[in-house]
């Protein structure tokens, strides 16, 4: 994993400002980072690369998303009924 | 439609004090239409073409500003900070 990404993950404090979601409603920010984490894992493991950079997305969605949502989505992914496109 | 403007012109001629009223009403109507058009065309949450553009908010640059007035946010200093995959 590149040093810049490693540095960023090491110095992580909280989710940074995302220009795609400038308003108070951050629901989509949470969901997008959750999706990006799983998509990143899928793409990098398909290419047989280290999935450590995906950790950035995991930290961001853990900062933003309510725990109940994350648990519900994790259960849905395991059951195969997750509605998002991964 | 020409009869509409004919009626309006007659009203203005007979009651010139109503002119500011027409100005404000037409201004307000124009602003509403412009706001709706801007939301329909430029809002990153809106996707008209599901096949080619399913998540339009992902097409934004990291320092692109959609809000008309952003308080306390210096957009020029933002950089991309997410890892690629």
Backbone of each chain as nested JSON, in Angstrom:
{
  "chains": [
    {"id": "A", "residues": [
      {"number": 1, "name": "UNK", "atoms": {"N": [0.86, -1.187, 0.0], "CA": [0.0, 0.0, 0.0], "C": [0.887, 1.224, 0.0]}},
      {"number": 2, "name": "UNK", "atoms": {"N": [0.502, 2.239, -0.734], "CA": [1.375, 3.406, -0.872], "C": [1.528, 4.091, 0.479]}},
      {"number": 3, "name": "UNK", "atoms": {"N": [2.662, 4.771, 0.625], "CA": [2.954, 5.387, 1.922], "C": [1.983, 6.492, 2.259]}},
      {"number": 4, "name": "UNK", "atoms": {"N": [1.541, 7.216, 1.217], "CA": [0.618, 8.33, 1.491], "C": [-0.667, 7.812, 2.121]}},
      {"number": 5, "name": "UNK", "atoms": {"N": [-1.178, 6.701, 1.549], "CA": [-2.431, 6.156, 2.078], "C": [-2.218, 5.63, 3.491]}},
      {"number": 6, "name": "UNK", "atoms": {"N": [-1.064, 4.968, 3.685], "CA": [-0.774, 4.426, 5.013], "C": [-0.693, 5.552, 6.047]}},
      {"number": 7, "name": "UNK", "atoms": {"N": [-0.056, 6.656, 5.622], "CA": [0.085, 7.814, 6.506], "C": [-1.273, 8.367, 6.874]}},
      {"number": 8, "name": "UNK", "atoms": {"N": [-2.145, 8.471, 5.852], "CA": [-3.485, 9.039, 6.088], "C": [-4.262, 8.172, 7.063]}},
      {"number": 9, "name": "UNK", "atoms": {"N": [-4.168, 6.841, 6.884], "CA": [-4.941, 5.958, 7.764], "C": [-4.375, 6.025, 9.177]}},
      {"number": 10, "name": "UNK", "atoms": {"N": [-3.045, 6.195, 9.279], "CA": [-2.456, 6.249, 10.622], "C": [-2.875, 7.51, 11.351]}},
      {"number": 11, "name": "UNK", "atoms": {"N": [-2.984, 8.645, 10.611], "CA": [-3.338, 9.912, 11.243], "C": [-4.836, 10.166, 11.25]}},
      {"number": 12, "name": "UNK", "atoms": {"N": [-5.635, 9.138, 11.035], "CA": [-7.073, 9.337, 10.905], "C": [-7.679, 9.826, 12.219]}},
      {"number": 13, "name": "UNK", "atoms": {"N": [-8.499, 10.895, 12.139], "CA": [-9.218, 11.352, 13.335], "C": [-10.704, 11.172, 13.153]}},
      {"number": 14, "name": "UNK", "atoms": {"N": [-11.223, 11.73, 12.035], "CA": [-12.634, 11.542, 11.761], "C": [-12.861, 11.694, 10.267]}},
      {"number": 15, "name": "UNK", "atoms": {"N": [-14.109, 11.462, 9.843], "CA": [-14.403, 11.531, 8.421], "C": [-14.195, 12.957, 7.93]}},
      {"number": 16, "name": "UNK", "atoms": {"N": [-13.415, 13.156, 6.86], "CA": [-13.173, 14.51, 6.371], "C": [-14.381, 15.045, 5.621]}},
      {"number": 17, "name": "UNK", "atoms": {"N": [-14.366, 16.346, 5.345], "CA": [-15.445, 16.958, 4.585], "C": [-15.464, 16.352, 3.189]}},
      {"number": 18, "name": "UNK", "atoms": {"N": [-16.666, 15.984, 2.742], "CA": [-16.809, 15.387, 1.421], "C": [-17.67, 16.324, 0.583]}},
      {"number": 19, "name": "UNK", "atoms": {"N": [-17.075, 16.862, -0.506], "CA": [-17.796, 17.846, -1.305], "C": [-19.043, 17.264, -1.956]}},
      {"number": 20, "name": "UNK", "atoms": {"N": [-19.095, 15.901, -2.069], "CA": [-20.272, 15.307, -2.684], "C": [-21.481, 15.41, -1.773]}},
      {"number": 21, "name": "UNK", "atoms": {"N": [-21.252, 15.598, -0.466], "CA": [-22.355, 15.612, 0.499], "C": [-22.173, 16.81, 1.411]}},
      {"number": 22, "name": "UNK", "atoms": {"N": [-22.488, 18.029, 0.898], "CA": [-22.178, 19.215, 1.692], "C": [-23.228, 19.564, 2.734]}},
      {"number": 23, "name": "UNK", "atoms": {"N": [-24.399, 18.929, 2.694], "CA": [-25.489, 19.363, 3.56], "C": [-25.539, 18.569, 4.847]}},
      {"number": 24, "name": "UNK", "atoms": {"N": [-26.533, 18.915, 5.679], "CA": [-26.619, 18.289, 6.994], "C": [-26.917, 16.8, 6.876]}},
      {"number": 25, "name": "UNK", "atoms": {"N": [-27.699, 16.392, 5.898], "CA": [-28.084, 14.996, 5.761], "C": [-26.913, 14.191, 5.211]}},
      {"number": 26, "name": "UNK", "atoms": {"N": [-26.274, 13.398, 6.082], "CA": [-25.082, 12.644, 5.682], "C": [-25.383, 11.175, 5.439]}},
      {"number": 27, "name": "UNK", "atoms": {"N": [-26.668, 10.834, 5.307], "CA": [-27.049, 9.43, 5.111], "C": [-26.331, 8.824, 3.926]}},
      {"number": 28, "name": "UNK", "atoms": {"N": [-26.357, 9.579, 2.803], "CA": [-25.777, 9.026, 1.597], "C": [-24.269, 8.897, 1.74]}},
      {"number": 29, "name": "UNK", "atoms": {"N": [-23.64, 9.8, 2.498], "CA": [-22.201, 9.716, 2.747], "C": [-21.878, 8.397, 3.42]}},
      {"number": 30, "name": "UNK", "atoms": {"N": [-22.65, 8.075, 4.47], "CA": [-22.453, 6.819, 5.208], "C": [-22.606, 5.63, 4.272]}},
      {"number": 31, "name": "UNK", "atoms": {"N": [-23.723, 5.611, 3.507], "CA": [-23.984, 4.458, 2.655], "C": [-22.929, 4.342, 1.564]}},
      {"number": 32, "name": "UNK", "atoms": {"N": [-22.511, 5.484, 1.007], "CA": [-21.528, 5.438, -0.083], "C": [-20.2, 4.885, 0.399]}},
      {"number": 33, "name": "UNK", "atoms": {"N": [-19.769, 5.275, 1.61], "CA": [-18.503, 4.74, 2.119], "C": [-18.606, 3.256, 2.44]}},
      {"number": 34, "name": "UNK", "atoms": {"N": [-19.783, 2.831, 2.931], "CA": [-19.974, 1.407, 3.187], "C": [-19.862, 0.63, 1.882]}},
      {"number": 35, "name": "UNK", "atoms": {"N": [-20.556, 1.146, 0.83], "CA": [-20.481, 0.503, -0.481], "C": [-19.052, 0.496, -0.999]}},
      {"number": 36, "name": "UNK", "atoms": {"N": [-18.358, 1.66, -0.863], "CA": [-17.002, 1.761, -1.397], "C": [-16.069, 0.801, -0.692]}},
      {"number": 37, "name": "UNK", "atoms": {"N": [-16.268, 0.578, 0.605], "CA": [-15.424, -0.379, 1.313], "C": [-15.572, -1.757, 0.702]}},
      {"number": 38, "name": "UNK", "atoms": {"N": [-16.831, -2.197, 0.502], "CA": [-17.013, -3.537, -0.045], "C": [-16.604, -3.637, -1.503]}},
      {"number": 39, "name": "UNK", "atoms": {"N": [-16.838, -2.548, -2.26], "CA": [-16.43, -2.568, -3.66], "C": [-14.917, -2.613, -3.77]}},
      {"number": 40, "name": "UNK", "atoms": {"N": [-14.249, -1.827, -2.898], "CA": [-12.786, -1.792, -2.895], "C": [-12.235, -3.181, -2.585]}},
      {"number": 41, "name": "UNK", "atoms": {"N": [-12.8, -3.83, -1.567], "CA": [-12.359, -5.188, -1.23], "C": [-12.523, -6.119, -2.405]}},
      {"number": 42, "name": "UNK", "atoms": {"N": [-13.714, -6.017, -3.058], "CA": [-13.999, -6.933, -4.156], "C": [-13.02, -6.714, -5.298]}},
      {"number": 43, "name": "UNK", "atoms": {"N": [-12.78, -5.41, -5.654], "CA": [-11.918, -5.125, -6.795], "C": [-10.476, -5.511, -6.499]}},
      {"number": 44, "name": "UNK", "atoms": {"N": [-9.983, -5.164, -5.302], "CA": [-8.576, -5.435, -5.026], "C": [-8.312, -6.916, -4.826]}},
      {"number": 45, "name": "UNK", "atoms": {"N": [-9.269, -7.654, -4.243], "CA": [-8.991, -9.091, -4.113], "C": [-9.136, -9.792, -5.441]}},
      {"number": 46, "name": "UNK", "atoms": {"N": [-9.966, -9.256, -6.349], "CA": [-10.034, -9.863, -7.675], "C": [-8.718, -9.66, -8.409]}},
      {"number": 47, "name": "UNK", "atoms": {"N": [-8.043, -8.518, -8.13], "CA": [-6.749, -8.282, -8.776], "C": [-5.596, -8.854, -7.964]}},
      {"number": 48, "name": "UNK", "atoms": {"N": [-5.915, -9.544, -6.85], "CA": [-4.88, -10.145, -5.993], "C": [-3.947, -9.119, -5.396]}},
      {"number": 49, "name": "UNK", "atoms": {"N": [-4.481, -7.935, -5.082], "CA": [-3.645, -6.925, -4.441], "C": [-4.018, -6.854, -2.968]}},
      {"number": 50, "name": "UNK", "atoms": {"N": [-3.176, -6.192, -2.203], "CA": [-3.424, -6.008, -0.777], "C": [-4.639, -5.108, -0.573]}},
      {"number": 51, "name": "UNK", "atoms": {"N": [-5.6, -5.541, 0.241], "CA": [-6.815, -4.734, 0.417], "C": [-6.672, -3.719, 1.541]}},
      {"number": 52, "name": "UNK", "atoms": {"N": [-5.44, -3.448, 1.98], "CA": [-5.276, -2.497, 3.087], "C": [-5.748, -1.081, 2.784]}},
      {"number": 53, "name": "UNK", "atoms": {"N": [-5.606, -0.54, 1.551], "CA": [-6.127, 0.815, 1.301], "C": [-7.612, 0.93, 1.564]}},
      {"number": 54, "name": "UNK", "atoms": {"N": [-8.355, -0.177, 1.444], "CA": [-9.795, -0.111, 1.659], "C": [-10.126, 0.245, 3.096]}},
      {"number": 55, "name": "UNK", "atoms": {"N": [-9.12, 0.141, 3.975], "CA": [-9.36, 0.422, 5.38], "C": [-9.818, 1.852, 5.582]}},
      {"number": 56, "name": "UNK", "atoms": {"N": [-9.406, 2.778, 4.69], "CA": [-9.846, 4.175, 4.784], "C": [-11.374, 4.25, 4.789]}},
      {"number": 57, "name": "UNK", "atoms": {"N": [-11.99, 3.516, 3.853], "CA": [-13.447, 3.569, 3.761], "C": [-14.1, 2.965, 4.988]}},
      {"number": 58, "name": "UNK", "atoms": {"N": [-13.439, 1.91, 5.535], "CA": [-14.014, 1.285, 6.722], "C": [-13.995, 2.261, 7.887]}},
      {"number": 59, "name": "UNK", "atoms": {"N": [-12.858, 3.012, 8.053], "CA": [-12.787, 3.978, 9.148], "C": [-13.845, 5.059, 8.966]}},
      {"number": 60, "name": "UNK", "atoms": {"N": [-14.032, 5.529, 7.691], "CA": [-14.977, 6.623, 7.478], "C": [-16.396, 6.159, 7.781]}},
      {"number": 61, "name": "UNK", "atoms": {"N": [-16.774, 4.972, 7.306], "CA": [-18.172, 4.604, 7.559], "C": [-18.392, 4.262, 9.014]}},
      {"number": 62, "name": "UNK", "atoms": {"N": [-17.337, 3.77, 9.69], "CA": [-17.512, 3.539, 11.121], "C": [-17.687, 4.857, 11.875]}},
      {"number": 63, "name": "UNK", "atoms": {"N": [-17.075, 5.948, 11.343], "CA": [-17.282, 7.246, 11.994], "C": [-18.666, 7.785, 11.741]}},
      {"number": 64, "name": "UNK", "atoms": {"N": [-19.21, 7.537, 10.558], "CA": [-20.442, 8.206, 10.155], "C": [-21.701, 7.413, 10.463]}},
      {"number": 65, "name": "UNK", "atoms": {"N": [-21.667, 6.082, 10.272], "CA": [-22.918, 5.33, 10.257], "C": [-23.347, 4.915, 11.658]}},
      {"number": 66, "name": "UNK", "atoms": {"N": [-24.65, 4.951, 11.922], "CA": [-25.164, 4.36, 13.155], "C": [-24.847, 2.87, 13.189]}},
      {"number": 67, "name": "UNK", "atoms": {"N": [-24.506, 2.374, 14.378], "CA": [-24.059, 0.971, 14.475], "C": [-25.165, 0.028, 14.026]}},
      {"number": 68, "name": "UNK", "atoms": {"N": [-26.456, 0.388, 14.318], "CA": [-27.546, -0.526, 13.954], "C": [-27.632, -0.692, 12.437]}},
      {"number": 69, "name": "UNK", "atoms": {"N": [-27.372, 0.408, 11.705], "CA": [-27.408, 0.293, 10.249], "C": [-26.329, -0.655, 9.764]}},
      {"number": 70, "name": "UNK", "atoms": {"N": [-25.087, -0.479, 10.318], "CA": [-23.971, -1.313, 9.878], "C": [-24.267, -2.78, 10.163]}},
      {"number": 71, "name": "UNK", "atoms": {"N": [-24.83, -3.045, 11.366], "CA": [-25.142, -4.44, 11.686], "C": [-26.195, -4.988, 10.724]}},
      {"number": 72, "name": "UNK", "atoms": {"N": [-27.223, -4.161, 10.433], "CA": [-28.275, -4.632, 9.535], "C": [-27.706, -4.941, 8.158]}},
      {"number": 73, "name": "UNK", "atoms": {"N": [-26.851, -4.019, 7.645], "CA": [-26.297, -4.264, 6.321], "C": [-25.366, -5.467, 6.303]}},
      {"number": 74, "name": "UNK", "atoms": {"N": [-24.585, -5.633, 7.388], "CA": [-23.702, -6.818, 7.44], "C": [-24.523, -8.091, 7.41]}},
      {"number": 75, "name": "UNK", "atoms": {"N": [-25.639, -8.106, 8.183], "CA": [-26.493, -9.299, 8.157], "C": [-27.069, -9.515, 6.77]}},
      {"number": 76, "name": "UNK", "atoms": {"N": [-27.454, -8.402, 6.11], "CA": [-28.034, -8.553, 4.774], "C": [-27.014, -9.086, 3.783]}},
      {"number": 77, "name": "UNK", "atoms": {"N": [-25.764, -8.624, 3.93], "CA": [-24.745, -9.119, 3.003], "C": [-24.534, -10.605, 3.204]}},
      {"number": 78, "name": "UNK", "atoms": {"N": [-24.525, -11.015, 4.486], "CA": [-24.344, -12.446, 4.73], "C": [-25.496, -13.252, 4.181]}},
      {"number": 79, "name": "UNK", "atoms": {"N": [-26.72, -12.692, 4.326], "CA": [-27.891, -13.429, 3.838], "C": [-28.055, -13.289, 2.348]}},
      {"number": 80, "name": "UNK", "atoms": {"N": [-27.281, -12.376, 1.718], "CA": [-27.393, -12.22, 0.276], "C": [-28.514, -11.303, -0.145]}},
      {"number": 81, "name": "UNK", "atoms": {"N": [-29.091, -10.523, 0.808], "CA": [-30.224, -9.677, 0.449], "C": [-29.874, -8.193, 0.509]}},
      {"number": 82, "name": "UNK", "atoms": {"N": [-28.594, -7.87, 0.426], "CA": [-28.19, -6.459, 0.501], "C": [-28.642, -5.723, -0.754]}},
      {"number": 83, "name": "UNK", "atoms": {"N": [-29.359, -4.575, -0.584], "CA": [-29.946, -3.921, -1.745], "C": [-28.961, -3.097, -2.567]}},
      {"number": 84, "name": "UNK", "atoms": {"N": [-27.776, -2.774, -2.014], "CA": [-26.876, -1.916, -2.775], "C": [-26.095, -2.704, -3.802]}},
      {"number": 85, "name": "UNK", "atoms": {"N": [-25.49, -1.981, -4.737], "CA": [-24.744, -2.642, -5.803], "C": [-23.278, -2.682, -5.404]}},
      {"number": 86, "name": "UNK", "atoms": {"N": [-22.758, -3.92, -5.172], "CA": [-21.35, -4.018, -4.752], "C": [-20.556, -4.655, -5.867]}}
    ]},
    {"id": "B", "residues": [
      {"number": 1, "name": "UNK", "atoms": {"N": [-52.837, 33.444, -25.196], "CA": [-51.809, 34.076, -24.357], "C": [-51.748, 35.569, -24.615]}},
      {"number": 2, "name": "UNK", "atoms": {"N": [-52.024, 36.013, -25.861], "CA": [-51.946, 37.454, -26.13], "C": [-53.031, 38.175, -25.351]}},
      {"number": 3, "name": "UNK", "atoms": {"N": [-54.162, 37.51, -25.131], "CA": [-55.227, 38.157, -24.366], "C": [-54.783, 38.36, -22.926]}},
      {"number": 4, "name": "UNK", "atoms": {"N": [-53.944, 37.461, -22.416], "CA": [-53.445, 37.616, -21.044], "C": [-52.651, 38.901, -20.92]}},
      {"number": 5, "name": "UNK", "atoms": {"N": [-51.695, 39.102, -21.87], "CA": [-50.885, 40.325, -21.779], "C": [-51.721, 41.556, -22.062]}},
      {"number": 6, "name": "UNK", "atoms": {"N": [-52.767, 41.425, -22.931], "CA": [-53.663, 42.538, -23.188], "C": [-54.39, 42.961, -21.92]}},
      {"number": 7, "name": "UNK", "atoms": {"N": [-54.854, 41.94, -21.169], "CA": [-55.545, 42.239, -19.909], "C": [-54.599, 42.92, -18.936]}},
      {"number": 8, "name": "UNK", "atoms": {"N": [-53.371, 42.371, -18.871], "CA": [-52.393, 42.932, -17.923], "C": [-52.065, 44.371, -18.311]}},
      {"number": 9, "name": "UNK", "atoms": {"N": [-51.842, 44.604, -19.623], "CA": [-51.488, 45.963, -20.07], "C": [-52.609, 46.942, -19.738]}},
      {"number": 10, "name": "UNK", "atoms": {"N": [-53.884, 46.475, -19.947], "CA": [-55.009, 47.364, -19.633], "C": [-55.036, 47.68, -18.147]}},
      {"number": 11, "name": "UNK", "atoms": {"N": [-54.763, 46.651, -17.314], "CA": [-54.802, 46.886, -15.863], "C": [-53.712, 47.859, -15.45]}},
      {"number": 12, "name": "UNK", "atoms": {"N": [-52.511, 47.698, -16.059], "CA": [-51.409, 48.583, -15.681], "C": [-51.741, 50.017, -16.077]}},
      {"number": 13, "name": "UNK", "atoms": {"N": [-52.359, 50.169, -17.291], "CA": [-52.66, 51.551, -17.738], "C": [-53.658, 52.205, -16.801]}},
      {"number": 14, "name": "UNK", "atoms": {"N": [-54.654, 51.383, -16.319], "CA": [-55.676, 52.015, -15.482], "C": [-55.248, 52.127, -14.024]}},
      {"number": 15, "name": "UNK", "atoms": {"N": [-54.344, 51.24, -13.58], "CA": [-53.866, 51.316, -12.192], "C": [-52.347, 51.246, -12.182]}},
      {"number": 16, "name": "UNK", "atoms": {"N": [-51.664, 52.335, -12.505], "CA": [-50.192, 52.281, -12.581], "C": [-49.531, 51.938, -11.26]}},
      {"number": 17, "name": "UNK", "atoms": {"N": [-50.245, 52.081, -10.169], "CA": [-49.637, 51.729, -8.876], "C": [-49.418, 50.229, -8.741]}},
      {"number": 18, "name": "UNK", "atoms": {"N": [-50.011, 49.467, -9.662], "CA": [-49.862, 48.003, -9.562], "C": [-48.57, 47.5, -10.187]}},
      {"number": 19, "name": "UNK", "atoms": {"N": [-47.804, 48.409, -10.826], "CA": [-46.611, 47.934, -11.54], "C": [-45.62, 47.222, -10.628]}},
      {"number": 20, "name": "UNK", "atoms": {"N": [-45.295, 47.751, -9.43], "CA": [-44.36, 46.999, -8.563], "C": [-44.874, 45.606, -8.247]}},
      {"number": 21, "name": "UNK", "atoms": {"N": [-46.192, 45.461, -8.132], "CA": [-46.749, 44.144, -7.855], "C": [-46.405, 43.171, -8.972]}},
      {"number": 22, "name": "UNK", "atoms": {"N": [-46.57, 43.62, -10.22], "CA": [-46.267, 42.726, -11.336], "C": [-44.786, 42.394, -11.379]}},
      {"number": 23, "name": "UNK", "atoms": {"N": [-43.964, 43.416, -11.065], "CA": [-42.525, 43.15, -11.088], "C": [-42.166, 42.07, -10.078]}},
      {"number": 24, "name": "UNK", "atoms": {"N": [-42.699, 42.21, -8.859], "CA": [-42.305, 41.249, -7.822], "C": [-42.851, 39.861, -8.116]}},
      {"number": 25, "name": "UNK", "atoms": {"N": [-44.089, 39.809, -8.638], "CA": [-44.661, 38.486, -8.909], "C": [-43.888, 37.798, -10.017]}},
      {"number": 26, "name": "UNK", "atoms": {"N": [-43.567, 38.541, -11.092], "CA": [-42.842, 37.889, -12.181], "C": [-41.431, 37.537, -11.747]}},
      {"number": 27, "name": "UNK", "atoms": {"N": [-40.812, 38.401, -10.935], "CA": [-39.481, 38.059, -10.421], "C": [-39.508, 36.787, -9.599]}},
      {"number": 28, "name": "UNK", "atoms": {"N": [-40.489, 36.69, -8.705], "CA": [-40.592, 35.498, -7.873], "C": [-40.822, 34.243, -8.693]}},
      {"number": 29, "name": "UNK", "atoms": {"N": [-41.701, 34.355, -9.695], "CA": [-41.992, 33.182, -10.528], "C": [-40.751, 32.762, -11.3]}},
      {"number": 30, "name": "UNK", "atoms": {"N": [-40.001, 33.746, -11.82], "CA": [-38.779, 33.394, -12.552], "C": [-37.783, 32.691, -11.654]}},
      {"number": 31, "name": "UNK", "atoms": {"N": [-37.622, 33.237, -10.426], "CA": [-36.641, 32.618, -9.523], "C": [-37.039, 31.191, -9.165]}},
      {"number": 32, "name": "UNK", "atoms": {"N": [-38.344, 30.941, -8.971], "CA": [-38.771, 29.576, -8.644], "C": [-38.458, 28.624, -9.785]}},
      {"number": 33, "name": "UNK", "atoms": {"N": [-38.77, 29.082, -11.007], "CA": [-38.525, 28.201, -12.153], "C": [-37.031, 27.936, -12.302]}},
      {"number": 34, "name": "UNK", "atoms": {"N": [-36.223, 28.98, -12.12], "CA": [-34.78, 28.774, -12.244], "C": [-34.263, 27.821, -11.18]}},
      {"number": 35, "name": "UNK", "atoms": {"N": [-34.775, 27.96, -9.948], "CA": [-34.318, 27.077, -8.878], "C": [-34.679, 25.636, -9.187]}},
      {"number": 36, "name": "UNK", "atoms": {"N": [-35.893, 25.414, -9.693], "CA": [-36.308, 24.053, -10.02], "C": [-35.468, 23.471, -11.148]}},
      {"number": 37, "name": "UNK", "atoms": {"N": [-35.191, 24.313, -12.171], "CA": [-34.382, 23.812, -13.284], "C": [-32.985, 23.47, -12.81]}},
      {"number": 38, "name": "UNK", "atoms": {"N": [-32.424, 24.339, -11.969], "CA": [-31.079, 24.065, -11.463], "C": [-31.057, 22.763, -10.683]}},
      {"number": 39, "name": "UNK", "atoms": {"N": [-32.083, 22.545, -9.856], "CA": [-32.134, 21.302, -9.084], "C": [-32.281, 20.111, -10.005]}},
      {"number": 40, "name": "UNK", "atoms": {"N": [-33.088, 20.246, -11.052], "CA": [-33.302, 19.106, -11.942], "C": [-32.043, 18.767, -12.723]}},
      {"number": 41, "name": "UNK", "atoms": {"N": [-31.286, 19.804, -13.137], "CA": [-30.157, 19.538, -14.026], "C": [-28.837, 19.38, -13.292]}},
      {"number": 42, "name": "UNK", "atoms": {"N": [-28.643, 20.185, -12.22], "CA": [-27.304, 20.227, -11.639], "C": [-27.168, 19.466, -10.33]}},
      {"number": 43, "name": "UNK", "atoms": {"N": [-28.267, 19.15, -9.682], "CA": [-28.189, 18.534, -8.363], "C": [-27.537, 17.156, -8.472]}},
      {"number": 44, "name": "UNK", "atoms": {"N": [-26.467, 16.908, -7.704], "CA": [-25.807, 15.602, -7.837], "C": [-26.614, 14.436, -7.295]}},
      {"number": 45, "name": "UNK", "atoms": {"N": [-27.725, 14.694, -6.601], "CA": [-28.552, 13.586, -6.131], "C": [-29.533, 13.121, -7.187]}},
      {"number": 46, "name": "UNK", "atoms": {"N": [-29.621, 13.856, -8.315], "CA": [-30.633, 13.568, -9.326], "C": [-30.006, 12.764, -10.448]}},
      {"number": 47, "name": "UNK", "atoms": {"N": [-30.621, 11.622, -10.767], "CA": [-30.108, 10.827, -11.879], "C": [-31.226, 10.586, -12.869]}},
      {"number": 48, "name": "UNK", "atoms": {"N": [-31.09, 11.142, -14.088], "CA": [-32.127, 10.948, -15.102], "C": [-31.867, 9.671, -15.883]}},
      {"number": 49, "name": "UNK", "atoms": {"N": [-30.574, 9.298, -16.0], "CA": [-30.222, 8.165, -16.837], "C": [-29.616, 7.103, -15.934]}},
      {"number": 50, "name": "UNK", "atoms": {"N": [-30.448, 6.114, -15.529], "CA": [-29.955, 5.135, -14.552], "C": [-28.863, 4.258, -15.113]}},
      {"number": 51, "name": "UNK", "atoms": {"N": [-28.916, 4.031, -16.436], "CA": [-27.933, 3.079, -16.973], "C": [-26.557, 3.696, -17.052]}},
      {"number": 52, "name": "UNK", "atoms": {"N": [-26.476, 4.921, -17.599], "CA": [-25.157, 5.502, -17.831], "C": [-24.65, 6.324, -16.668]}},
      {"number": 53, "name": "UNK", "atoms": {"N": [-25.527, 6.77, -15.809], "CA": [-25.098, 7.662, -14.734], "C": [-25.826, 7.306, -13.444]}},
      {"number": 54, "name": "UNK", "atoms": {"N": [-25.53, 6.131, -12.884], "CA": [-26.347, 5.674, -11.76], "C": [-26.055, 6.403, -10.458]}},
      {"number": 55, "name": "UNK", "atoms": {"N": [-24.827, 6.923, -10.285], "CA": [-24.505, 7.604, -9.017], "C": [-23.86, 8.936, -9.344]}},
      {"number": 56, "name": "UNK", "atoms": {"N": [-24.664, 9.939, -9.715], "CA": [-24.077, 11.177, -10.25], "C": [-23.225, 11.937, -9.236]}},
      {"number": 57, "name": "UNK", "atoms": {"N": [-23.416, 11.695, -7.934], "CA": [-22.591, 12.417, -6.966], "C": [-21.144, 11.969, -7.015]}},
      {"number": 58, "name": "UNK", "atoms": {"N": [-20.888, 10.8, -7.622], "CA": [-19.512, 10.346, -7.74], "C": [-18.778, 10.982, -8.905]}},
      {"number": 59, "name": "UNK", "atoms": {"N": [-19.516, 11.76, -9.745], "CA": [-18.844, 12.421, -10.852], "C": [-18.31, 13.776, -10.43]}},
      {"number": 60, "name": "UNK", "atoms": {"N": [-18.523, 14.159, -9.179], "CA": [-18.094, 15.492, -8.756], "C": [-16.609, 15.515, -8.456]}},
      {"number": 61, "name": "UNK", "atoms": {"N": [-15.989, 16.686, -8.68], "CA": [-14.596, 16.848, -8.305], "C": [-14.518, 17.068, -6.798]}},
      {"number": 62, "name": "UNK", "atoms": {"N": [-13.335, 16.809, -6.181], "CA": [-13.268, 16.948, -4.726], "C": [-13.414, 18.387, -4.233]}},
      {"number": 63, "name": "UNK", "atoms": {"N": [-13.242, 19.383, -5.136], "CA": [-13.423, 20.746, -4.64], "C": [-14.539, 21.463, -5.375]}},
      {"number": 64, "name": "UNK", "atoms": {"N": [-15.474, 20.691, -5.902], "CA": [-16.578, 21.309, -6.625], "C": [-17.661, 21.737, -5.65]}},
      {"number": 65, "name": "UNK", "atoms": {"N": [-18.152, 22.972, -5.831], "CA": [-19.16, 23.487, -4.905], "C": [-20.514, 23.487, -5.572]}},
      {"number": 66, "name": "UNK", "atoms": {"N": [-21.497, 22.82, -4.922], "CA": [-22.841, 22.847, -5.474], "C": [-23.694, 23.912, -4.799]}},
      {"number": 67, "name": "UNK", "atoms": {"N": [-23.443, 24.157, -3.517], "CA": [-24.269, 25.116, -2.795], "C": [-24.056, 26.506, -3.385]}},
      {"number": 68, "name": "UNK", "atoms": {"N": [-25.088, 27.311, -3.38], "CA": [-24.97, 28.674, -3.89], "C": [-24.196, 29.548, -2.917]}},
      {"number": 69, "name": "UNK", "atoms": {"N": [-24.389, 29.305, -1.61], "CA": [-23.667, 30.1, -0.621], "C": [-23.114, 29.147, 0.415]}},
      {"number": 70, "name": "UNK", "atoms": {"N": [-21.78, 29.023, 0.462], "CA": [-21.171, 28.118, 1.428], "C": [-20.477, 28.96, 2.48]}},
      {"number": 71, "name": "UNK", "atoms": {"N": [-20.939, 28.849, 3.723], "CA": [-20.386, 29.653, 4.805], "C": [-19.26, 28.873, 5.456]}},
      {"number": 72, "name": "UNK", "atoms": {"N": [-18.1, 29.53, 5.686], "CA": [-17.032, 28.887, 6.442], "C": [-16.463, 27.66, 5.765]}},
      {"number": 73, "name": "UNK", "atoms": {"N": [-16.445, 27.604, 4.456], "CA": [-15.882, 26.415, 3.809], "C": [-15.058, 26.88, 2.619]}},
      {"number": 74, "name": "UNK", "atoms": {"N": [-13.756, 26.721, 2.702], "CA": [-12.884, 27.174, 1.624], "C": [-12.705, 26.039, 0.636]}},
      {"number": 75, "name": "UNK", "atoms": {"N": [-13.486, 26.055, -0.448], "CA": [-13.473, 24.94, -1.381], "C": [-12.175, 24.847, -2.167]}},
      {"number": 76, "name": "UNK", "atoms": {"N": [-11.44, 25.969, -2.268], "CA": [-10.25, 25.9, -3.118], "C": [-9.16, 25.07, -2.477]}},
      {"number": 77, "name": "UNK", "atoms": {"N": [-9.25, 24.853, -1.134], "CA": [-8.157, 24.131, -0.474], "C": [-8.403, 22.625, -0.454]}},
      {"number": 78, "name": "UNK", "atoms": {"N": [-9.532, 22.152, -0.947], "CA": [-9.821, 20.732, -0.811], "C": [-9.059, 19.924, -1.846]}},
      {"number": 79, "name": "UNK", "atoms": {"N": [-8.632, 18.722, -1.434], "CA": [-7.958, 17.846, -2.4], "C": [-8.617, 16.486, -2.319]}},
      {"number": 80, "name": "UNK", "atoms": {"N": [-8.299, 15.644, -3.271], "CA": [-8.846, 14.307, -3.225], "C": [-8.142, 13.528, -2.128]}},
      {"number": 81, "name": "UNK", "atoms": {"N": [-8.907, 12.873, -1.261], "CA": [-8.235, 12.184, -0.159], "C": [-8.695, 10.743, -0.012]}},
      {"number": 82, "name": "UNK", "atoms": {"N": [-9.348, 10.18, -1.015], "CA": [-9.77, 8.787, -0.881], "C": [-8.878, 7.9, -1.715]}},
      {"number": 83, "name": "UNK", "atoms": {"N": [-8.548, 6.71, -1.246], "CA": [-7.701, 5.84, -2.075], "C": [-8.445, 5.358, -3.314]}},
      {"number": 84, "name": "UNK", "atoms": {"N": [-7.712, 5.198, -4.392], "CA": [-8.301, 4.675, -5.625], "C": [-8.423, 3.168, -5.557]}},
      {"number": 85, "name": "UNK", "atoms": {"N": [-9.351, 2.625, -6.294], "CA": [-9.378, 1.168, -6.449], "C": [-10.037, 0.785, -7.746]}}
    ]}
  ]
}
